[in-house]
Amino acid sequence: MLLLIGDIGGTKTILRLVEVAEQVQSIETIQQANYRGTKTILRLVEIAEQVQSFETIQQANYSSSSFCDLVPMVKEFLARVESKAPQRACFAIAGPVINNSSTLTNLNWHLDSKRLEQELNLEKVDLINDFAANSYGVLALKESDLYPLQIGQSQPSSPIAVIGAGTGLGEGFLIPQGRFYQVFATEGGHTDFAPRNDLEMQLLQYLQHKLNTEHISVERVVSGQGIVAIYQFLRDSNYAAESPEISAKILNWEQQKSPKIDPAAIISQGARVSGDRLCQKTMAMFVEAYGAEVGNVALKLLPYGGIYLTGGVAIKNLEIMSDGRFLASFKQKGRVSFLLENIPINLVNNVQVGLLGSILYALQFV
């Protein structure tokens, strides 16, 4: 079966034409996985293995703002592969999706599944939140896709939480429904940042003044942009001397002289490779704030089905994520800290988890 899969963003859109096994038809099997000596029962769909072994027929990246709508972009993409027409499509969108329609926040597009089906001549078009795609994707992961931060003791009847720091902070969860899971995307990354010590209090005040707003969301700190914000706070507060080499790169980015620079990557590399004190403190504050936020989500959901950390930031900084600071902040919840000790926590090292989730979603009702 040919599927059109899209990752739709205000700046960039990625389209893929993928092929999966035709014999995959239903969501039936309960698969048991023995994960590093701890029996973790995950109710996986029958198509999980085939989803992992999909073949990409064609892929292309587009500047979203160069098109007035998704339809002409998709038509241009499919013109490259005229002999291979997809039957279904699933588009993951960075924003809320309500009743299979979405108005993009940073782009003048309104997408509706029924209109897209008609104009693209497709049997079925699904629109889902991009973090819903991540959440579906964890159901198709293999053991080799996971790095355990806390083994815990899985309870298959309990919720699963999916949290990912990337450009922003995504949060979602899955609730078991008989043999299946129901996925819920949230906007939890936009809840309030909750400082826990004097330095984080100063960071909050710094961001409030800099952004001229009282509300500072947790994704302002726990994300790639958050790493940069923490670094700027520590630099501007004279916490430590700034490396001339790193200073020049960050300044070029701040002045938009080199917009392709990834400042978060520069800072994390400075911490790992150069041993730069300012970068190391930045990453320590980031990881501790990340752990605290995951702990907040865990208290609200009690996800004994497991917590899955997606997004590129965590896995690229595996050493500091796994050195104990993340877990210490995660568990620092006063009288109820003991509730978090048995929740399995895994880092997802498969960067295609969102793609897997989109394929899985598109196939689940075939």
N, C-alpha and C positions, 0 to 999 in steps of 0.2 A: 504494500500500500504506500502511495506517495502522499506525504504531508507537507504543507507549507507552514513553517514555524517562523514567527517574528518576535523580535525584542524591540518594542517601540518606545523611543525616548524623545524628549523635546529637542535634543541636539542631534542624536544619532539613531538610526534604525538599522538593525541587522536582520536580514531575511535569509532563511535556509530552506532548501527543498531536500527532504530526507526520505529515505525508503526504509520501511520496517517490514517484518515478516507478515505475509498475508494470513497465515493460519492463526494469528493472535486475534481472539474474538471476545474474551470475557474477563471478568474480575472474579476469580473463583478460589485460587489456591491460597492456603495458609502455609507460609514457608517458615521453618524454624532455623535460626542461625545461631551457631555456637561461637560467640565472640570473645576470644582471648580467655577462655575458661569460664566466662560468665554467660549463662544461658539467657539470651535476649530473644524473645519471640516477637517478630515483626510480622504483621499481616500484610503481605506484599501481594500486589496484583499479579495475575498470571503472566502479564506481558512484561514484567520487570526485566527479565533477562534479555528479551528481544529489544527492549528500549535501550539497554546498554550497548547493543551491537548494531545500532542503526547505521546506515550509510548516508553520508552527505553527498547529494548529487550536485548541488550548486549552492554557493553562499556569496552574499554581497553586502557591503556596508554603504549606507546612504546618509547624506545630510538631510535630516528631516525637514528643515525649513526651506529646502530647495523645491519642495512639492506642496501643492495646495491641499493635498489629501493623500491618504494611504493608497487609494485605488490606482492612480497613475503610476505610483512607485512600484506596486506589485505587478502591474501589467508590463512595465519596463523590465522588471526582473524575470518574469515568466517568458518573455520574448526570447530570452537567451536559451531556453530549453523547450522549444516549441513542441518537440515530440514527447515530452513528459509533463502531463497535466495532473496536478494534484486533485484529490477528491475533497479533502478537508483542510482546514487551516486553524491554527491556534495562535493568537497574538497576545503576548504578555506586555502589559502597559504599566509604565511607571506612574501610577496614580489610581484613584478609586474607579472601580468598575461596578456599575449598578444596572441590574437587569440586562446584562450583555451589551451595555453601551457605556461610552466614556468620553468625556471632554478633557483633552489633555491640558494640564495646567500651564505649560510653557510653550504651547503650540496651538495655533488656531485650527485645530482639527476636532470634529465630533465624529466618533466612530460608533456605528450601530451594526450588530452582527447580521441582521436581516438585509440591510442595504448592501453590505459587503458580499453576502451570498449571491445576491442578484447581479450586482455589477461585476463580480469576478467569476461568475458562473461556477460556484462551488456548492457542493452538497451541504456542507455545514461549516460555519465559522464560529469559533469560540473566542471570546475576549476575557482575559483574566488579569488580575493584578500581578505585577512581576514577582512580588514576594509570595503570592499564592503559587506561582510556578515553582519557586524554590521549595515551598512546603510540599507540593506534590512530588518534587524531585527526590526528597529524602526517602520516599517509599521504594525507589528504584536503585538505591545505592548498594554497593557491595562492601564487604568487610575491608577490602583494600582502599576504599574511598574514605575511610574513617580513621581518625587519630584520637584515641580516648584521653580525655583530660581527667575524668572521674568515672570509674567502672560502674559504681552504684549497683542497684538491684532493680531491674526493669519489671514493670507491672503492665502487661499488655492491655488491660482495661482502662488505663489512665491516659490523659492527654499527652501529646508530643508538642514541644515548643521548638520553633525554628527562628533563629535570630541571626542577623547578618550585618556586620559593619562593612560598608563599601564606600561609595560616594556619599551616601546617607546611611541611615540605620533602618533596616527592615525587621519587622516582627510579625510572626504569624503562629498559628497553632492548629493541631489536628485533634479531632475528637473521634474515638472509636464508635462506629455505628454497626453493630453486628460484625459481619465479615469485612466491612469497609471502614474507611475514614472519611469524615467530612472536614474539609479544609476551610479555615477562616483567615483571611488576610486582615491586618489591622494597620492603624496609623500610630502605633505605640512609640515610634521613634520621635514623634512630635510632643510627647508628654514632657513635663518639666524636668530639667536637669536638677538633681538633688545633691548638692555638695555635702561632703561628710567630714571635712576638716578645714582648718584655717586657709590652707593653700587653695583648696577647691572653692571656698567662699570668695577668695580674692579673684579666682578665675571667673566665677559667675559675675561678679561686679565689673570686671574688665570687659566681658562680653556684652553685658547690659549697656555699658557706656559706649563701647565701640559700635554696637549695632543699633543703639538708640531705641531699646525696647526692654520692657520688664520681663517678657517671656523669653527664656532661653531653653530651647528644647534639648533633650538629651542627645539628639543626633548632632548638635553643634559641638559636642565633645567626643562622643563615641562614633567616630566615622573617619574617613580619610580627611575630610575637611576639618574634623575635630583635632586630629593630630597637628595640623598646621596652626589651628587656633591656640592650642596649648603651647606650642613652640613660640608663637608670637607673644603670648602672655608672659612666658618665662623670660624671653629676650627683653621685652619692654619693661619688665620688672627688675632687670639686672640680676636675675638669679645666678647666672654664670656668664663668663665671657663667650662671645660667639666666634666660632671658627671662621676665619676670613674666606675660606673656600665655600663653606656652606652658606655663609652670609651673602656672598655674591650671587649664588644661584637663587636663593630665596628672594633677594632684592630684585633680580631680573624677572622673576615670576610676579612679584607684587606690583611691579611697574609695567607688567604686561609686555615686556621686551621679548620674553621667551614663553609664550602661552602654552607651548607643548611640554614644558617642564612639569613633572609630577612632584610637587614639593613634599608630599607625605612620604613618597618613596625615598627622597633625598634624606629626610629626617630619620626614617627608620634605618636606612643604610648607614647613616652617620652614627647611630647608636650601636649597630651590630658590628660594623667593620672598623670604623675610625675610633670608637670609644669616646666620642664627643660627649662631654658632660651634659650640655644643654639638650642634646638629642636623647641621651639616655634617660634624663629626668622626664622629658616629654613622653617617651614611650612608656615609662613606668606609670605616669599619671593616666595615660590613655588606657593601659591594660587594667589598672585598678578600677577606673570608672566603668570600663566594659564589664568587668566581673560584678561590680555592684549592680549595674542595670540588669544583667542576666539573673542575678539573685532576686531583684524586684519582680521580674516576670515570673520566676519560679515560685515565689510566694503566692502570686495571684492565681496561678494555674495548677500548682503542684504536679508538674509534668513527669510523673514517674515512668511514663513511656519513653522518656529521654529528651534531652536538649541537644539540638544540632546547630552548630555555629557555622554559617555559610559566609560568603563574601571573601574577597581576596585579602583583606587586611590581616585577618587572624592567621591564616595559613602561611602568609609571607613572613610573619613574625612568630613562628612556632616556638623558637627558643624562649622568648620572654613570656609568651602565652602559657607555656608549660613549666615555668620555673617556680610556681607556687603562689605568685602574687595574684593572678587571676582568681584562683580558687579561694584564697584567703579573703579577698573582697567579696566574692560570691557568697561565702558562708557567714559573713559578718552581719548577722541579722538579729543580734540580741537574744532574747529568750526563746525565739523559734529557730535559731540557727540549726538545731539538730534535724529539722525537717528536710534540710537540703543535702544532708550527708549521703543519702542513698539514691539521689537522682543521677542517672547516667548522663554524662556530657561528652559529646564527640565533636571534634573539629572535622569539617568536611573538606577534603583535599581534592575533590573533583570539581573543577571550575565550570563544568557543563551541567551542574545540578539543575539550573533553571531551564535549560534546554530539555533535559530529561523529563522535568515536570510538565513542560508544555506538550511534549509528545505523549506522555502518559495521560494527560487530561484529554487530549484530542482523541485518544483511542479508547477511553474507558467506556464509552457508550456505543461503540461500533457494533 
